[in-house]
């Protein structure tokens, strides 16, 4: 229910600005368009019920909306008794659509990408989530900190450790190939 002083135009503007990014996030997290659309509606229902959110500045509004979306995804998996997994299939399709390469190059990139998926799957869950929010959602560390309820320095540390681990795995594999 909207509080006095909030007009429907503000609600629509809020939805139009943020819904595409939230839906993209939900699709990657859930893998099902139907579930993602249902949760998208739940997210914006919560945002609109918190009428004061419409008055916030844009910097604090986006992390608030993403935090609500994240919590709704967690609730979804708790209800269904499944564990969340990051689906990178959609990202893979978008990457190859944008790159016009020869078939050999596309095959090599696909093999490398599958290898990266295996490495990312082996990371701790929190590191995977921080990578997803940073590179999949293009969020800054301060925004990620608000979404996952950690300090900005903790987010930076998680991101640093995840990238360092991925680099070391690649370096180890490259060294093995050279022998």
C-alpha positions in Angstrom: 0.0 0.0 0.0 1.4 3.4 -1.0 1.8 6.1 1.6 0.3 9.6 1.0 2.4 11.7 -1.3 3.5 9.0 -3.6 2.0 9.1 -7.0 1.6 6.3 -9.5 4.0 8.0 -11.9 6.8 7.7 -9.4 6.0 4.0 -9.0 6.1 3.4 -12.7 9.3 5.4 -13.2 10.9 3.4 -10.4 9.8 0.1 -11.9 10.9 1.1 -15.5 14.4 2.2 -14.2 15.2 -0.9 -12.1 13.1 -3.8 -13.3 15.3 -4.8 -16.3 18.4 -5.2 -14.1 16.5 -7.0 -11.4 14.9 -9.3 -13.8 18.2 -10.1 -15.4 19.7 -10.9 -12.0 16.7 -13.1 -11.1 16.9 -15.0 -14.4 20.5 -15.8 -13.7 19.8 -16.9 -10.2 16.7 -18.9 -10.8 17.0 -20.1 -14.4 13.2 -20.0 -14.8 11.6 -17.0 -16.5 8.3 -17.7 -14.7 9.9 -17.8 -11.3 11.9 -14.7 -12.1 8.9 -12.7 -13.1 6.9 -13.8 -10.0 9.7 -12.8 -7.7 10.2 -9.5 -9.6 6.6 -8.6 -8.8 7.3 -9.6 -5.1 10.4 -7.4 -5.0 8.6 -4.3 -6.3 5.6 -4.9 -4.1 8.0 -4.8 -1.1 9.7 -1.7 -2.5 6.4 0.1 -3.0 5.1 -0.9 0.4 8.2 0.9 1.8 7.0 4.1 0.3 9.9 6.0 1.8 12.1 4.1 -0.7 10.8 6.2 -3.5 12.2 9.3 -1.8 15.7 7.9 -1.5 18.5 9.0 -3.8 19.5 6.7 -6.7 22.8 5.5 -5.1 21.1 4.0 -2.0 17.9 2.8 -3.9 19.6 0.3 -6.3 21.4 -1.6 -3.5 18.1 -1.7 -1.5 16.2 -3.2 -4.5 19.0 -5.7 -5.2 19.1 -6.7 -1.5 15.3 -7.3 -1.6 15.7 -9.3 -4.8 18.5 -11.4 -3.2 16.5 -12.1 -0.1 13.5 -13.1 -2.3 15.7 -15.6 -4.2 16.9 -17.0 -0.9 13.3 -17.4 0.3 12.4 -19.1 -3.0 15.1 -21.7 -2.6 14.2 -22.2 1.1 10.6 -22.8 0.2 11.5 -25.2 -2.6 14.2 -26.9 -0.6 16.8 -26.5 -3.4 20.1 -24.9 -3.1 20.9 -21.8 -5.2 23.3 -22.2 -8.1 24.6 -19.5 -10.3 23.6 -20.2 -13.9 26.1 -18.9 -16.4 24.4 -20.4 -19.4 22.7 -17.1 -20.3 25.9 -15.2 -19.9 27.6 -17.6 -22.2 25.0 -17.1 -24.9 25.3 -13.3 -24.7 29.1 -13.5 -24.9 29.0 -15.5 -28.1 26.3 -13.4 -29.6 28.4 -10.3 -29.3 31.6 -11.9 -30.6 31.8 -12.6 -34.3 34.7 -15.0 -34.5 35.8 -17.9 -36.6 34.4 -21.3 -35.5 37.8 -22.4 -34.2 38.0 -19.4 -32.0 34.5 -19.8 -30.8 35.2 -23.4 -29.8 38.4 -22.5 -28.0 36.6 -19.8 -26.1 33.8 -22.2 -25.2 36.2 -24.7 -23.8 37.9 -21.9 -21.7 34.5 -20.7 -20.5 33.5 -24.2 -19.4 36.8 -24.5 -17.6 36.1 -21.1 -15.9 32.6 -22.4 -14.8 34.2 -25.4 -13.2 36.7 -23.2 -11.3 33.9 -20.8 -10.2 31.7 -23.6 -9.0 34.5 -24.7 -6.7 34.8 -21.3 -5.1 33.0 -20.8 -1.7 29.4 -19.6 -2.1 30.0 -16.1 -0.8 32.9 -15.6 -3.3 30.7 -16.8 -6.1 28.0 -14.4 -5.1 30.3 -11.5 -4.9 31.8 -12.3 -8.3 28.2 -12.5 -9.7 27.2 -9.2 -8.3 30.4 -7.4 -9.3 30.8 -8.7 -12.8 27.3 -10.0 -13.6 25.4 -7.1 -12.2 28.2 -4.5 -12.5 27.7 -3.3 -8.9 30.4 -1.4 -7.0 31.8 -2.9 -3.8 29.8 -0.5 -1.6 26.6 -1.6 -3.3 27.5 -5.2 -2.9 28.2 -4.7 0.8 24.7 -3.4 1.3 23.2 -6.3 -0.6 25.0 -9.0 1.3 25.1 -7.2 4.6 28.9 -7.1 4.9 31.4 -4.3 5.2 32.9 -2.8 2.1 36.3 -4.0 3.1 35.0 -7.5 3.6 33.5 -7.4 0.1 36.8 -6.2 -1.4 38.6 -9.0 0.5 36.2 -11.6 -0.8 36.5 -10.3 -4.4 40.3 -10.2 -4.1 40.6 -13.7 -2.8 38.2 -15.1 -5.4 40.2 -13.5 -8.3 43.5 -14.4 -6.8 42.4 -18.1 -6.5 41.1 -18.1 -10.1 44.4 -16.6 -11.3 46.5 -19.1 -9.4 44.4 -22.0 -10.9 44.9 -20.7 -14.4 48.7 -20.1 -13.8 49.0 -23.7 -12.4 47.2 -25.1 -15.4 49.3 -23.0 -17.9 52.5 -24.2 -16.2 51.3 -27.9 -16.5 50.6 -27.4 -20.2 54.1 -26.0 -20.9 55.7 -29.2 -19.6 
